[in-house]
């Protein structure tokens, strides 16, 4: 397909940013939890489903990931690092929980909606859209159905999860304002912070680390703040703009999906989310109680969403983005290593045709 001319791409981008900004402002200024992110997601998703050509260019998305990674790292504090000793046990429990989520969700899609085993497995991988689609294309599973179920899950989590966490009272409190450093010191801090974090992001991306841009920037920023090498942080307005742009990027996922297809798959996607979220949340509650970890941190770390979105959601809710990011990174690696083997074995044992599931 021939890409649209530059002027048309610019027009689509401006419309998308206007929608995202309006939705984010409506939720954010109303004081909703993570409102700038969830409002932008909802506004752009509705426009995409209505047939508007929403669009966020890849280079802009990459810049947003680096900026948000720097903001995530600035949330690292000695108090939050005090829980690191419990992380290995929590990570081991996460792998068991994610296995249970996948098995339960795949079973639901097979028994309730009649999906073939391979498509059900790939649609059930928590927060692993890129791997699921690659495996689906390679194995002949229903790519469209799998992509739609994953997208529905991510959109609902981004919009609904903040409100649910706020309703049960497990979101964090905003950090106290930091004293403003001298102008020259602030410029030096920001230059060091942005330079080192950007370099780390590019290195992580170059070596294809999952979520490399955001994880690399977060690790570098967290190290600089944790060791006291910088005291300054990016202005909160920058993080807010990042939330809006990320919301726009998430919302574009439903672009090109017709309402008839979405209607046929929505029940499957929402049902799969309900099953997976129930298993994940139950596991998170048990782990939080057993290890004396903050419940909100563990719920978001175990939620079956994307790495970047869940880490940023943790930051927006004043939770621990480092804890959440490490857990989602571990899950991503686990899925990348195990699921191709599981898919190959399932494909070899299942000789039924792989027609469309919807």
BALUM-416406 format. One record per residue (C-alpha): x, y, z. Coordinates in steps of 0.2 Angstrom, whole numbers, plus 5000, padded with zeros to 4 digits. Layout:
    c1    c2    c3
     X     Y     Z
...
This chain:
    c1    c2    c3
  5000  5000  5000
  5007  5017  4995
  5009  5028  5010
  4999  5045  5010
  5008  5061  5006
  5016  5071  5019
  5003  5084  5020
  4989  5071  5023
  5000  5062  5036
  5002  5079  5045
  4983  5082  5045
  4980  5065  5052
  4993  5067  5066
  4986  5084  5071
  4968  5077  5071
  4974  5063  5082
  4984  5074  5094
  4968  5086  5095
  4957  5071  5100
  4970  5064  5112
  4973  5081  5120
  4954  5084  5122
  4950  5067  5129
  4965  5068  5141
  4961  5085  5147
  4943  5080  5150
  4948  5066  5161
  4964  5073  5169
  4957  5090  5174
  4942  5081  5181
  4954  5072  5193
  4951  5055  5187
  4966  5042  5191
  4978  5042  5176
  4966  5053  5167
  4977  5061  5154
  4982  5043  5148
  4965  5035  5149
  4955  5050  5142
  4967  5050  5127
  4965  5032  5124
  4946  5032  5125
  4945  5048  5113
  4956  5041  5100
  4949  5023  5101
  4932  5030  5098
  4938  5040  5083
  4947  5025  5076
  4931  5014  5077
  4921  5028  5069
  4933  5027  5054
  4944  5042  5057
  4962  5040  5050
  4970  5042  5067
  4989  5041  5066
  5005  5043  5076
  5022  5042  5067
  5034  5029  5073
  5048  5042  5076
  5037  5052  5088
  5032  5036  5097
  5050  5032  5100
  5053  5049  5107
  5038  5047  5119
  5045  5031  5125
  5062  5038  5130
  5054  5054  5138
  5042  5043  5148
  5056  5031  5153
  5066  5046  5160
  5051  5051  5170
  5048  5033  5176
  5066  5032  5182
  5064  5048  5192
  5052  5039  5204
  5065  5028  5210
  5068  5031  5229
  5078  5022  5243
  5061  5018  5251
  5055  5009  5235
  5071  5000  5233
  5069  4993  5250
  5057  4980  5243
  5070  4973  5231
  5074  4958  5242
  5056  4952  5239
  5057  4953  5220
  5064  4936  5216
  5050  4927  5225
  5037  4939  5217
  5045  4936  5200
  5044  4917  5202
  5026  4918  5207
  5022  4929  5192
  5028  4916  5180
  5016  4903  5188
  5002  4916  5188
  5005  4920  5170
  5005  4902  5165
  4988  4900  5174
  4981  4916  5166
  4986  4909  5149
  4979  4892  5152
  4963  4898  5159
  4960  4911  5145
  4964  4899  5131
  4952  4886  5139
  4938  4900  5140
  4940  4904  5121
  4940  4886  5116
  4925  4881  5126
  4914  4896  5126
  4918  4903  5109
  4924  4888  5099
  4941  4894  5095
  4954  4882  5088
  4968  4878  5101
  4982  4888  5093
  4972  4904  5090
  4966  4903  5108
  4983  4900  5115
  4990  4915  5105
  4976  4927  5110
  4979  4922  5128
  4997  4927  5130
  4997  4941  5142
  5004  4958  5135
  5013  4949  5121
  5005  4956  5105
  5020  4957  5094
  5025  4939  5098
  5007  4932  5096
  5005  4940  5079
  5022  4934  5073
  5018  4916  5078
  5000  4918  5071
  5007  4923  5054
  5019  4909  5054
  5007  4895  5060
  4991  4900  5051
  4981  4905  5066
  4968  4919  5064
  4979  4935  5065
  4964  4947  5065
  4955  4939  5079
  4971  4938  5090
  4975  4956  5086
  4958  4962  5091
  4957  4952  5107
  4974  4959  5112
  4969  4977  5108
  4953  4976  5117
  4962  4969  5133
  4975  4983  5132
  4962  4997  5129
  4950  4991  5143
  4965  4990  5155
  4971  5007  5151
  4954  5015  5154
  4946  5004  5168
  4961  4998  5179
  4965  5016  5186
  4947  5019  5191
  4946  5001  5199
  4963  5004  5209
  4957  5021  5215
  4940  5014  5220
  4948  5001  5232
  4961  5014  5238
  4977  5006  5233
  4984  5020  5222
  4999  5030  5229
  5000  5047  5235
  5008  5061  5224
  5027  5064  5229
  5030  5080  5239
  5037  5094  5228
  5056  5095  5227
  5065  5111  5231
  5070  5120  5214
  5088  5119  5211
  5099  5134  5205
  5096  5137  5187
  5114  5132  5181
  5113  5116  5192
  5096  5112  5185
  5102  5114  5167
  5117  5103  5171
  5106  5090  5179
  5094  5089  5165
  5108  5088  5152
  5116  5074  5161
  5099  5065  5164
  5093  5067  5146
  5110  5063  5138
  5113  5047  5148
  5095  5041  5147
  5094  5043  5129
  5110  5034  5126
  5105  5019  5137
  5088  5019  5128
  5097  5018  5111
  5109  5004  5117
  5094  4994  5124
  5084  4996  5108
  5100  4992  5097
  5101  4975  5106
  5082  4972  5105
  5079  4972  5123
  5060  4971  5125
  5053  4988  5127
  5071  4994  5125
  5068  5012  5123
  5058  5014  5139
  5067  5001  5149
  5084  5008  5144
  5079  5026  5148
  5071  5021  5165
  5086  5011  5171
  5098  5025  5167
  5087  5038  5175
  5083  5027  5190
  5102  5024  5193
  5106  5043  5191
  5092  5047  5204
  5095  5032  5215
  5114  5036  5217
  5111  5054  5220
  5120  5059  5204
  5105  5071  5198
  5092  5079  5209
  5082  5087  5195
  5067  5078  5186
  5058  5082  5170
  5044  5095  5172
  5028  5086  5176
  5020  5095  5160
  5032  5085  5150
  5026  5068  5158
  5008  5074  5155
  5011  5077  5137
  5019  5060  5136
  5004  5052  5144
  4993  5060  5130
  5004  5054  5116
  5005  5037  5123
  4986  5037  5124
  4985  5042  5106
  4997  5028  5101
  4986  5015  5110
  4970  5021  5103
  4976  5020  5085
  4977  5001  5087
  4959  4999  5082
  4961  5009  5066
  4955  5000  5051
  4944  4988  5062
  4926  4988  5056
  4912  4988  5068
  4905  4971  5062
  4921  4962  5066
  4924  4971  5082
  4906  4967  5087
  4909  4948  5084
  4925  4948  5094
  4921  4960  5108
  4912  4947  5118
  4927  4935  5116
  4939  4949  5121
  4930  4955  5136
  4927  4938  5142
  4945  4933  5140
  4950  4948  5149
  4938  4944  5163
  4945  4927  5165
  4963  4932  5164
  4961  4947  5175
  4952  4937  5189
  4966  4924  5189
  4980  4938  5189
  4972  4948  5202
  4969  4934  5214
  4987  4929  5212
  4992  4947  5215
  4982  4948  5231
  4990  4932  5238
  5008  4937  5233
  5005  4955  5241
  4999  4947  5257
  5013  4934  5258
  5027  4945  5254
  5020  4961  5262
  5021  4971  5246
  5010  4985  5241
  4994  4978  5234
  4993  4991  5220
  5011  4988  5214
  5008  4969  5213
  4991  4971  5204
  4998  4982  5190
  5014  4971  5189
  5003  4955  5187
  4990  4964  5175
  4989  4956  5158
  4994  4972  5149
  5008  4978  5138
  5025  4982  5147
  5026  5000  5142
  5008  5004  5146
  5008  4996  5163
  5024  5004  5169
  5018  5021  5164
  5001  5017  5172
  5010  5013  5188
  5019  5030  5187
  5003  5039  5183
  4995  5031  5198
  5010  5035  5210
  5015  5017  5212
  5032  5009  5209
  5036  5009  5190
  5053  5000  5193
  5044  4986  5201
  5031  4985  5188
  5043  4987  5174
  5054  4973  5180
  5040  4961  5182
  5033  4964  5165
  5050  4963  5157
  5052  4946  5165
  5035  4940  5159
  5039  4946  5141
  5055  4936  5141
  5047  4921  5148
  5033  4922  5135
  5046  4924  5121
  5056  4909  5126
  5041  4897  5131
  5027  4901  5119
  5035  4897  5102
  5039  4879  5109
  5021  4878  5116
  5014  4884  5099
  5025  4871  5089
  5020  4857  5100
  5001  4862  5100
  5002  4864  5081
  5010  4847  5079
  4997  4838  5089
  4982  4847  5082
  4977  4843  5064
  4961  4853  5063
  4959  4867  5050
  4963  4885  5056
  4949  4895  5048
  4943  4912  5055
  4937  4911  5073
  4925  4925  5071
